Amino acid sequence: MLVLGIDSSCDETAAAVVRDGREQLSSVVASQAELHRRFGGVVPELACRAHVENYPWAVDEALRRAGVTLADIDGIAVTNRPGLVSALLVGVSAAKALALATGKPLVGVDHIVAHIHASCLLPGGGPEYPAVALVVSGGHTSLYLLRSPLENDLLGATLDDAAGETFDKVAQILRLPYPGGPSIDKAAREGDPSKFPLPRTQPRAKGADGEGALDFSFSGMKTAVLYRAFGQDARPETARTSDPLVPVADVCAGLQAAIADVLVQKTMAAVRKTGVRQVVLGGGVACNSELRKRMTEAGAARGLRVLIPPPALCTDNAAMVAVSGWFRLSAGERDGLDMDCHPRPVRAAARR
C-alpha cells in the first residue's frame, strides 16, 4: 500500500510517500525557518500563506522522487490535529481536494502520534508492544504507554511550557539565533554544565495513587536562567541590553543538562511503572544531542531497546504522517470530506 502523507501543522510544508508503513520512498520538507527568523518565532498568518504557496510543489516533488504518480497512491493521510488551525487548514484542504479528485481514501492523523510512528521507518522496524514513548517538541512534552499502533494511554504531560518552547524562549533571552533548540545545542558543546547548575523541576504527585508523578513543568526554567545569568534583579529587557554574567556556552550546557535529566528520569520512571522493555523517543527536541546521548545510556544501563529516529524524522515531516495513515487505512478506518481541524488532539488519551 502506497500512502501519500501531507503535513502543515506548524511552519513546515511537508509531503512524503511511504510503502506499507515501513519503507520511505520520498520525503520533502519546505522549511519556513528563514521566513520567521526575524520575528523570533512562528507567525501563524505568514505560515499559512507560505503553506499555500509551497504545498503544490511539495506534493509534486514527493511523487516525483518516489517515482510514482497520484494514480499509484492507495490512500492519503494528512495531519488534522494538533497544531495552528490556520496552517492545518491548508494541508487538510489540499488532502481533501486530492481525495475528491481521485477517489482515494482519506484519513486524518494526530501529529503527536505520528512522531511516535516515525520509529517504524528505522531499519530494525518500529517498537514491539507494549512500549513507552516520549514525544518532546516545541509544543508538546508527553509520555505514553503504547498498547498497539492505534492504542495509547497518556502517562504524563507538561503542565505549562513544553521543553522545546523553553529552549526557544531561553535562546531569545541569550540573543541566540532562531530556532532556539539547535542554537542552544550547538553552544552547549563548548560549555560546562557544572558551572551553571539549574534545579530539576518535579511537579508533586497527587493522591495515594501518585497521579501526576510523570508530569513535567518547565516554566520556571526561563526565570531561573534569567536570574542566574543576569542577576536577581534582572528583567526580560535587561537581557536585551546586557551581556550575561556567565559564559553563554555554560548557560546552554546547564539548561540542556537540566532538561535532559528530567526527560530521561521521567521516562525511566514510566518504564518502571509499566514494566515495558522498549522506549521510543520522538519530536523535534529528540534531535538534541545531549538528550539522545542520555536516553541511550539510560536505556542501555537497564537493558532496554531504545528507538530514536534520525533528526530528519524527528522534526516535522510527512513520512511519519504517512505511516500513521497506513495504520489507520490498514485497520479499515476512513474519514469523510467533512473532516475538521483541531488545535488539540480530538480524544485526549486517558491517564493510567
PyMOL commands that set and color helices and strands:
alter all, ss='L'
color gray80, all
select helices_A, chain A and resi 33-37+44-66+70-72+85-102+111-121+163-173+180-188+193-195+219-230+236-241+248-274+284-287+289-301+311-314+319-330
alter helices_A, ss='H'
color red, helices_A
select strands_A, chain A and resi 2-7+12-19+23-31+75-81+106-110+131-136+141-148+151-157+278-282+305-307
alter strands_A, ss='S'
color yellow, strands_A
deselect
rebuild
show_as cartoon
